[in-house]
Amino acid sequence: MSILWVFVGGGLGSVARYTIGLGLNKWTDTLFPWATLISNILATGILGVTLYFFLSRWQDQSWIYPLIAVGFCGGFSTFSTFSSETMNLITTGNYVIAGLNVLISMVSGLAILFLLQRLR
């Protein structure tokens, strides 16, 4: 049954990420990969809240972790797109933007999990 929850969560997460990309592409015309950054930061926050606040309260709900942490967050975040977009920035000579993308992505993700763990 866990595979079904991962499947449902992954589909919902992928659609959410795609929707964010569509929305931001209409509003921004920049080299910086905002949609991927926002999706990854939100996925990290959702994962942290799930791990640090909800799992201990919903231990009898075995479907929560596969649905949200593995499925939704896995489908919503995207390391492969992050890597591809960063590599594209590097190969086109946009080193500063590529570096900022890596720095902001890594620091914000770790900071979110650190803060959520401390709030627990």
PyMOL commands that set and color helices and strands:
alter all, ss='L'
color gray80, all
select helices_A, chain A and resi 2-27+34-54+64-76+79-91+95-119
alter helices_A, ss='H'
color red, helices_A
deselect
rebuild
show_as cartoon
